[in-house]
């Protein structure tokens, strides 16, 4: 669910993933790779 919220906040690309983590969204890099 955290990843979905991340998408709503327009966090794309690796840099966006880092910001997403700072906001408390625990998202595994593996899941991100699956989305891509």
Secondary structure, 3 states (H helix, E strand, C coil): CHHHHHHHCCCCHHHHHHHHHHCCCCCCHHHHHHHC
